[in-house]
């Protein structure tokens, strides 16, 4: 039996400039996670990939990767963001909507002598 990948079509989804920036940060983190997993499994840097010796040329910082490898990580990140949007989720920078968790809330309380031992 031949495996035929069937990813969800996200071609109609476009990313805002902010999400394009997020794509690059995600790509960097994808590489960091991959690298950490490899290192934890006993892999080290080698100028050529050698599975028997657990050597890999991409065990370098993201900025030192060849552009083709960065593009692979960017594509993974971009498609993940597009899928999240296609499935109806929203992505925003605000994070928590609880005012008591924001730094300005804490600063106001401290400045007004209401620190509650933060």
KATAMO-V9175 format. One record per helix or strand of 3 or more residues. SS is the DSSP state (hx for helix, st for strand). FROM is the first residue (numbers start at 1). LEN is the number of residues. Records with the same first field share a line. If there is no record, write none. Layout:
SS = FROM-LEN / FROM-LEN
This chain:
hx = 17-24 / 62-3 / 67-20 / 99-3 / 103-9
